Amino acid sequence: MRCYFVRDGHIAGVEVLPPGISVEDAIARAHTLSSKRKGPFDGLEVWDRGRAVFRHPDPGGEMLAPISRLASLLARESSLTSSPSLAAE
């Protein structure tokens, strides 16, 4: 995964996150890294290959759910897609 630091709608910095890191840990690490970076940033994005998994602030103008809420949504989604009863339908 990668963490992109955004300024004026453009990538102004990037950090490569450790391989195998969970989405929750990647988001937490991105917030930590953003507080340590020098220079102004409008936001940050966490990407897993070609998929954005977190944007702060959300381009739609709303902030994304807190990490704990995001983690519960991801866990729920995972359990729904791996449920044998749903797979049979």
Sequence and secondary structure as in RCSB ss.txt:
>XXXX:A:sequence
MRCYFVRDGHIAGVEVLPPGISVEDAIARAHTLSSKRKGPFDGLEVWDRGRAVFRHPDPGGEMLAPISRLASLLA
RESSLTSSPSLAAE
>XXXX:A:secstr
 EEEEEETTEEEEEEE  TT  HHHHHHHHHHHHHH  S  SEEEEEETTEEEEEES TTSS    HHHHHHHHH
HHHHHHH HHHHH 
